[in-house]
Each structure stands twice: as structure tokens, then as C-alpha cells.
Amino acid sequence: MKPAPEATTQPDRSAGASPAVAGVPRPRPPLWATLVATFFGAGRLKPGPGTWGSVAAVILWALVSWHIPPANRTWATIAVATVVTLIGIPAATRVSRTSGLKDPQFVVIDEVAGQLVALIAVPLGWKTFLAGLILFRVFDILKPPPVRQLEPLPEGFGIVVDDLAAGLYALAIMHLLLHFRLLIG
């Protein structure tokens, strides 16, 4: 007669998974989706992966934007934010599906897109970049209406679009600060 199996002390990792998939390893997303969704690993940094994604976006955009002629910067920012959004939605969708999470914290391409929106037509300078970063993070965390209402949209669309809305709030406040000369670039 066989002895009774010992009770395992391993945690139950199937929480939230349907019984049909509990214990079955999830497939990995394509490498391109992981690189894009985590913004080349910025989303793996702790604490606050969303803040790290925003900081990485601001630093990279600051370095790139100095090489764009001033007359083209606004359209370049809009174009890059659009491309990031169009690539980010399917990347976030694939990574979200394979992780089993609706909006994984390590997916930060949404912060990158929203952060770029917050920097549209903003003069180059450390004060404006810092203000844009702070404003975007505040609106991304607080999620005033209708930002929070956009989160339930399906898959990568819901992951990214709420951050675009937070970026629009930050953009509006940023331009009010610039207009009233409360912030000088």
C-alpha cells in the first residue's frame, strides 16, 4: 500500500485562473510585444513601473527632440505618440492575454504614449519636461472622469486609451501654465 501523499506547502498559483487552465503554463507573448509593452524593460523596474516608463519616455524624448527642427517638433510629437499608440495597443493586448492580467503593472507602453501626449507643443527645457512628467503622473494616478471610465475598454485598447486621456489632461494644464507664464520653458 502506498503512503498518503504529503501536503504541499507551495502556494496556489491558480488564483483567478479557470480550473481548465490552472497549472498549465501560459504561452509567452512574442518578443516584440514584450519589448514594446515593457518599453524595453522599463516596466520591470521597481518600485512604480509606470513612473519608470514615464521617466524613460521623457528622457528619450528630450534627447530626440533637440535634433528636430523647432517648426516640426509639434507634429513630430503627435506622430511619435500616434505610432507608440498604434504599436502599443496590440503589444499590450498580447502581453495582457498571456499574463492573464487585465492591466499588468509591467506594461508601461501606455504611460509612454500618454507622456508623449502631455509633451505636445511644449518648449524644450528641464522645467517643462519635469512639469509634464509630474502632471501626467498625477492624472494617470488620480484618473479623473472620464479617464477611469476608459479602463474597462477591451484589452490593449483599455490599457492604453485611459493613459492618452490622462495625457490630454496634463497637456491642457501644461498649456494653461505656459499661457499664463506660470511656467517658463
ZIHUNOR-V18898 format. One line per field, one symbol per residue. ss: DSSP state (h for helix, s for strand, l for the rest). phi: phi as a letter, one per 40 degrees, with the letter a starting at -180 (. if undefined). psi: psi as a letter, one per 40 degrees, with the letter a starting at -180 (. if undefined). Layout:
ss = ???
phi = ???
psi = ???
This chain:
ss = llllllllllllllllllllllllllllllhhhhhhhllllhhhllllhhhhhhhhhhhhhhhhhllllhhhhhhhhhhhhhhhhhhhhhhhhhhhhhhlllllllllhhhhhhhhhhlllllllhhhhhhhhhhhhhhhhhllllhhhhllllhhhhhhhhhhhhhhhhhhhhhhhhhllllll
phi = .cccccccbcccccdgccdcbcgccccccddcccccccffgdcccbcgdccccccccccccccccccbddcbcccccccccccdccccccccccccdccgbcaccccbccccccccdcbcfbccicccccccccccccccccfcdcdcccdcdcfcccccccccccccdccccdccccccfcbbc
psi = hiihiihieiiheeheiiddehehhiiiiidddddddeffedeeiiigddddddddddddddddddehhdeedddddddddddddddddddddddddddeidghdehedddddddddeehfhihidddddddddddddddddgiheddeedeihbddddddddddddddddddddddddefehh.
